[in-house]
Amino acid sequence: MLQLFIYMVAMAITPGPNTIMSMANASEKGLRKGIYLNYGMFVGILIVDILTYLIISLLIKIIPSLLLVFKSLGIIYLLYLAIHILLSKEGNITPGGGSFVTGMVMQFANVKVMLLCFSAQTMYIINSEHELLLLMLIPIVCFLSGLVWAVAGSIISQFYKKRRVLMNVIFSSSLFILAMLNVYQLLKEILSKY
């Protein structure tokens, strides 16, 4: 559970389409309208999260060994993110604005959210004791992260810009450690079957 929480926070708080749009929208249109956008993002992430869960659950019931493949893909994604964050030179701040509907609809094209749902579910949630409770953690953490960016707006933006290298090293290191812990768990799982 701690690994899932660390992964969720590292993924949700790092700059991406949702956090940047949340910050830009709240800065441009005010906190109240920024929060409406975040409510839309929450609903969109919830829908993506549930659809991902249903698809993965169905696939692993049909072909159980797919879970190992999915976990491996999740580990590869963690390593990719760790490297990408470590090497990134600039934030991807783009101006934006939007409403509840904009926030919701943009999640269906938000690759970061899709990969977050896929990797968190396959590595930490599916076949765990509290699947449904943990499943709800994804949209809640993303929503809270978006609110942090909306409320703090330019403060976080300036803080991140000034300490970008340090922050990137911290986020990248945490994702790399999580990837290695998952490699260990995956190897243990594979070896236990043979």
C-alpha atoms as a printed R data frame, in Angstrom:
    type eleno elety resid chain resno       x       y       z
1   ATOM     1    CA   MET     A     1   0.000   0.000   0.000
2   ATOM     2    CA   LEU     A     2   2.864   2.407   0.792
3   ATOM     3    CA   GLN     A     3   4.436   1.700  -2.610
4   ATOM     4    CA   LEU     A     4   1.134   2.469  -4.331
5   ATOM     5    CA   PHE     A     5   0.765   5.711  -2.387
6   ATOM     6    CA   ILE     A     6   4.330   6.842  -3.198
7   ATOM     7    CA   TYR     A     7   3.772   5.981  -6.851
8   ATOM     8    CA   MET     A     8   0.452   7.834  -6.949
9   ATOM     9    CA   VAL     A     9   1.819  10.986  -5.344
10  ATOM    10    CA   ALA     A    10   4.938  11.011  -7.530
11  ATOM    11    CA   MET     A    11   2.822  10.565 -10.654
12  ATOM    12    CA   ALA     A    12   0.018  12.931  -9.724
13  ATOM    13    CA   ILE     A    13   2.083  15.857  -8.422
14  ATOM    14    CA   THR     A    14   4.641  16.001 -11.256
15  ATOM    15    CA   PRO     A    15   3.837  18.416 -14.066
16  ATOM    16    CA   GLY     A    16   1.596  16.942 -16.696
17  ATOM    17    CA   PRO     A    17  -1.486  17.948 -18.656
18  ATOM    18    CA   ASN     A    18  -3.793  17.975 -15.610
19  ATOM    19    CA   THR     A    19  -1.539  19.769 -13.143
20  ATOM    20    CA   ILE     A    20  -0.425  22.401 -15.635
21  ATOM    21    CA   MET     A    21  -3.936  23.035 -16.922
22  ATOM    22    CA   SER     A    22  -5.226  23.221 -13.353
23  ATOM    23    CA   MET     A    23  -2.577  25.786 -12.417
24  ATOM    24    CA   ALA     A    24  -3.009  27.848 -15.577
25  ATOM    25    CA   ASN     A    25  -6.801  27.772 -15.401
26  ATOM    26    CA   ALA     A    26  -6.930  28.844 -11.742
27  ATOM    27    CA   SER     A    27  -4.344  31.573 -12.350
28  ATOM    28    CA   GLU     A    28  -6.202  32.858 -15.389
29  ATOM    29    CA   LYS     A    29  -9.859  32.459 -14.352
30  ATOM    30    CA   GLY     A    30  -9.720  32.293 -10.577
31  ATOM    31    CA   LEU     A    31  -9.752  29.496  -8.040
32  ATOM    32    CA   ARG     A    32 -13.499  28.840  -8.208
33  ATOM    33    CA   LYS     A    33 -13.477  28.121 -11.945
34  ATOM    34    CA   GLY     A    34 -10.212  26.225 -11.508
35  ATOM    35    CA   ILE     A    35 -11.936  23.914  -9.054
36  ATOM    36    CA   TYR     A    36 -14.754  23.223 -11.533
37  ATOM    37    CA   LEU     A    37 -12.137  22.092 -14.029
38  ATOM    38    CA   ASN     A    38 -10.670  19.788 -11.349
39  ATOM    39    CA   TYR     A    39 -14.087  18.271 -10.637
40  ATOM    40    CA   GLY     A    40 -14.342  17.468 -14.336
41  ATOM    41    CA   MET     A    41 -10.867  15.947 -14.293
42  ATOM    42    CA   PHE     A    42 -11.868  13.830 -11.293
43  ATOM    43    CA   VAL     A    43 -14.925  12.437 -13.100
44  ATOM    44    CA   GLY     A    44 -12.898  11.799 -16.266
45  ATOM    45    CA   ILE     A    45 -10.129  10.010 -14.353
46  ATOM    46    CA   LEU     A    46 -12.728   7.977 -12.467
47  ATOM    47    CA   ILE     A    47 -14.270   6.828 -15.758
48  ATOM    48    CA   VAL     A    48 -10.854   5.981 -17.273
49  ATOM    49    CA   ASP     A    49  -9.884   4.208 -14.037
50  ATOM    50    CA   ILE     A    50 -13.025   2.050 -13.982
51  ATOM    51    CA   LEU     A    51 -12.828   1.218 -17.700
52  ATOM    52    CA   THR     A    52  -9.156   0.276 -17.358
53  ATOM    53    CA   TYR     A    53  -9.959  -1.929 -14.375
54  ATOM    54    CA   LEU     A    54 -12.800  -3.701 -16.200
55  ATOM    55    CA   ILE     A    55 -10.702  -4.320 -19.322
56  ATOM    56    CA   ILE     A    56  -7.662  -5.578 -17.396
57  ATOM    57    CA   SER     A    57  -9.799  -7.772 -15.128
58  ATOM    58    CA   LEU     A    58 -11.557  -9.309 -18.120
59  ATOM    59    CA   LEU     A    59  -8.308  -9.947 -19.986
60  ATOM    60    CA   ILE     A    60  -6.558 -11.613 -17.048
61  ATOM    61    CA   LYS     A    61  -9.580 -13.835 -16.425
62  ATOM    62    CA   ILE     A    62  -9.360 -15.012 -20.025
63  ATOM    63    CA   ILE     A    63  -5.544 -15.248 -20.059
64  ATOM    64    CA   PRO     A    64  -4.204 -15.216 -16.467
65  ATOM    65    CA   SER     A    65  -0.545 -15.015 -17.536
66  ATOM    66    CA   LEU     A    66  -1.271 -11.581 -19.037
67  ATOM    67    CA   LEU     A    67  -1.014 -10.101 -15.539
68  ATOM    68    CA   LEU     A    68   2.725 -10.850 -15.561
69  ATOM    69    CA   VAL     A    69   3.019  -9.166 -18.957
70  ATOM    70    CA   PHE     A    70   1.021  -6.168 -17.722
71  ATOM    71    CA   LYS     A    71   3.187  -5.895 -14.596
72  ATOM    72    CA   SER     A    72   6.297  -6.001 -16.770
73  ATOM    73    CA   LEU     A    73   4.882  -3.202 -18.934
74  ATOM    74    CA   GLY     A    74   4.137  -1.216 -15.779
75  ATOM    75    CA   ILE     A    75   7.757  -1.616 -14.639
76  ATOM    76    CA   ILE     A    76   9.015  -0.493 -18.041
77  ATOM    77    CA   TYR     A    77   6.745   2.546 -17.815
78  ATOM    78    CA   LEU     A    78   8.090   3.385 -14.329
79  ATOM    79    CA   LEU     A    79  11.663   3.223 -15.629
80  ATOM    80    CA   TYR     A    80  10.739   5.339 -18.656
81  ATOM    81    CA   LEU     A    81   9.153   7.962 -16.396
82  ATOM    82    CA   ALA     A    82  12.136   7.971 -14.035
83  ATOM    83    CA   ILE     A    83  14.509   8.599 -16.938
84  ATOM    84    CA   HIS     A    84  12.181  11.104 -18.615
85  ATOM    85    CA   ILE     A    85  11.745  13.145 -15.430
86  ATOM    86    CA   LEU     A    86  15.466  13.041 -14.644
87  ATOM    87    CA   LEU     A    87  16.457  14.246 -18.115
88  ATOM    88    CA   SER     A    88  13.679  16.808 -18.657
89  ATOM    89    CA   LYS     A    89  15.024  20.299 -19.132
90  ATOM    90    CA   GLU     A    90  11.821  22.324 -19.068
91  ATOM    91    CA   GLY     A    91   8.339  21.937 -17.655
92  ATOM    92    CA   ASN     A    92   5.622  21.445 -20.226
93  ATOM    93    CA   ILE     A    93   3.591  24.442 -19.093
94  ATOM    94    CA   THR     A    94   0.943  25.297 -21.609
95  ATOM    95    CA   PRO     A    95  -1.704  27.933 -21.116
96  ATOM    96    CA   GLY     A    96  -5.212  26.646 -20.880
97  ATOM    97    CA   GLY     A    97  -8.625  27.128 -19.538
98  ATOM    98    CA   GLY     A    98 -11.689  25.091 -19.238
99  ATOM    99    CA   SER     A    99 -14.779  23.974 -17.544
100 ATOM   100    CA   PHE     A   100 -16.063  20.814 -15.883
101 ATOM   101    CA   VAL     A   101 -16.721  19.263 -19.308
102 ATOM   102    CA   THR     A   102 -13.262  20.227 -20.605
103 ATOM   103    CA   GLY     A   103 -11.632  18.677 -17.550
104 ATOM   104    CA   MET     A   104 -13.635  15.482 -17.934
105 ATOM   105    CA   VAL     A   105 -13.260  15.045 -21.693
106 ATOM   106    CA   MET     A   106  -9.522  15.766 -21.757
107 ATOM   107    CA   GLN     A   107  -8.924  12.647 -19.625
108 ATOM   108    CA   PHE     A   108  -9.900  10.402 -22.523
109 ATOM   109    CA   ALA     A   109  -6.870  11.702 -24.436
110 ATOM   110    CA   ASN     A   110  -4.553  12.044 -21.424
111 ATOM   111    CA   VAL     A   111  -1.968   9.319 -21.927
112 ATOM   112    CA   LYS     A   112  -0.394   9.991 -18.512
113 ATOM   113    CA   VAL     A   113  -3.713   9.177 -16.786
114 ATOM   114    CA   MET     A   114  -4.269   6.065 -18.892
115 ATOM   115    CA   LEU     A   115  -0.780   4.738 -18.181
116 ATOM   116    CA   LEU     A   116  -1.096   5.687 -14.508
117 ATOM   117    CA   CYS     A   117  -4.330   3.691 -14.199
118 ATOM   118    CA   PHE     A   118  -2.887   0.742 -16.118
119 ATOM   119    CA   SER     A   119   0.389   0.540 -14.221
120 ATOM   120    CA   ALA     A   120  -1.063   1.213 -10.742
121 ATOM   121    CA   GLN     A   121  -3.789  -1.377 -11.251
122 ATOM   122    CA   THR     A   122  -1.580  -4.122 -12.655
123 ATOM   123    CA   MET     A   123   1.251  -3.647 -10.156
124 ATOM   124    CA   TYR     A   124  -0.626  -2.781  -6.964
125 ATOM   125    CA   ILE     A   125  -4.413  -3.046  -7.144
126 ATOM   126    CA   ILE     A   126  -5.644  -6.102  -9.067
127 ATOM   127    CA   ASN     A   127  -5.699  -9.188  -6.830
128 ATOM   128    CA   SER     A   128  -5.068  -7.094  -3.716
129 ATOM   129    CA   GLU     A   129  -7.173  -7.338  -0.585
130 ATOM   130    CA   HIS     A   130  -8.944  -4.018  -1.062
131 ATOM   131    CA   GLU     A   131  -9.227  -3.662  -4.849
132 ATOM   132    CA   LEU     A   132 -12.180  -1.275  -4.940
133 ATOM   133    CA   LEU     A   133 -10.877   0.959  -2.176
134 ATOM   134    CA   LEU     A   134  -7.459   1.193  -3.816
135 ATOM   135    CA   LEU     A   135  -9.080   1.764  -7.200
136 ATOM   136    CA   MET     A   136 -10.698   4.935  -5.822
137 ATOM   137    CA   LEU     A   137  -7.289   6.148  -4.648
138 ATOM   138    CA   ILE     A   138  -6.252   6.967  -8.219
139 ATOM   139    CA   PRO     A   139  -8.860   9.654  -8.993
140 ATOM   140    CA   ILE     A   140  -8.767  11.007  -5.420
141 ATOM   141    CA   VAL     A   141  -4.982  11.515  -5.386
142 ATOM   142    CA   CYS     A   142  -5.096  13.024  -8.886
143 ATOM   143    CA   PHE     A   143  -7.924  15.357  -7.827
144 ATOM   144    CA   LEU     A   144  -6.082  16.483  -4.687
145 ATOM   145    CA   SER     A   145  -2.913  17.022  -6.690
146 ATOM   146    CA   GLY     A   146  -4.814  19.143  -9.192
147 ATOM   147    CA   LEU     A   147  -6.246  21.189  -6.332
148 ATOM   148    CA   VAL     A   148  -2.758  21.768  -4.920
149 ATOM   149    CA   TRP     A   149  -1.652  23.105  -8.294
150 ATOM   150    CA   ALA     A   150  -4.818  25.211  -8.646
151 ATOM   151    CA   VAL     A   151  -4.614  26.703  -5.138
152 ATOM   152    CA   ALA     A   152  -0.908  27.362  -5.143
153 ATOM   153    CA   GLY     A   153  -0.821  28.268  -8.849
154 ATOM   154    CA   SER     A   154   2.116  30.495  -9.543
155 ATOM   155    CA   ILE     A   155   3.782  29.752  -6.170
156 ATOM   156    CA   ILE     A   156   4.273  26.090  -7.042
157 ATOM   157    CA   SER     A   157   5.222  27.017 -10.569
158 ATOM   158    CA   GLN     A   158   7.971  29.357  -9.336
159 ATOM   159    CA   PHE     A   159   9.121  26.866  -6.671
160 ATOM   160    CA   TYR     A   160   9.313  24.077  -9.232
161 ATOM   161    CA   LYS     A   161  11.157  26.252 -11.750
162 ATOM   162    CA   LYS     A   162  13.760  27.324  -9.176
163 ATOM   163    CA   ARG     A   163  14.310  23.795  -7.848
164 ATOM   164    CA   ARG     A   164  13.450  21.821 -10.952
165 ATOM   165    CA   VAL     A   165  16.657  19.767 -11.017
166 ATOM   166    CA   LEU     A   166  16.405  18.786  -7.338
167 ATOM   167    CA   MET     A   167  12.684  18.006  -7.624
168 ATOM   168    CA   ASN     A   168  13.269  15.947 -10.765
169 ATOM   169    CA   VAL     A   169  16.024  13.947  -9.044
170 ATOM   170    CA   ILE     A   170  13.705  13.252  -6.074
171 ATOM   171    CA   PHE     A   171  10.745  12.206  -8.256
172 ATOM   172    CA   SER     A   172  12.945  10.208 -10.630
173 ATOM   173    CA   SER     A   173  14.714   8.398  -7.779
174 ATOM   174    CA   SER     A   174  11.447   7.453  -6.112
175 ATOM   175    CA   LEU     A   175  10.089   6.035  -9.379
176 ATOM   176    CA   PHE     A   176  13.329   4.110 -10.008
177 ATOM   177    CA   ILE     A   177  13.216   2.611  -6.493
178 ATOM   178    CA   LEU     A   178   9.592   1.625  -7.016
179 ATOM   179    CA   ALA     A   179  10.502   0.009 -10.342
180 ATOM   180    CA   MET     A   180  13.255  -2.030  -8.658
181 ATOM   181    CA   LEU     A   181  10.897  -3.106  -5.858
182 ATOM   182    CA   ASN     A   182   8.410  -4.208  -8.508
183 ATOM   183    CA   VAL     A   183  11.106  -6.102 -10.426
184 ATOM   184    CA   TYR     A   184  11.912  -7.947  -7.203
185 ATOM   185    CA   GLN     A   185   8.215  -8.743  -6.585
186 ATOM   186    CA   LEU     A   186   7.730  -9.857 -10.188
187 ATOM   187    CA   LEU     A   187  10.772 -12.146 -10.109
188 ATOM   188    CA   LYS     A   188   9.584 -13.611  -6.811
189 ATOM   189    CA   GLU     A   189   6.157 -14.242  -8.347
190 ATOM   190    CA   ILE     A   190   7.624 -15.847 -11.481
191 ATOM   191    CA   LEU     A   191  10.032 -18.053  -9.517
192 ATOM   192    CA   SER     A   192   7.278 -19.224  -7.175
193 ATOM   193    CA   LYS     A   193   5.396 -20.639 -10.166
194 ATOM   194    CA   TYR     A   194   8.314 -22.820 -11.213
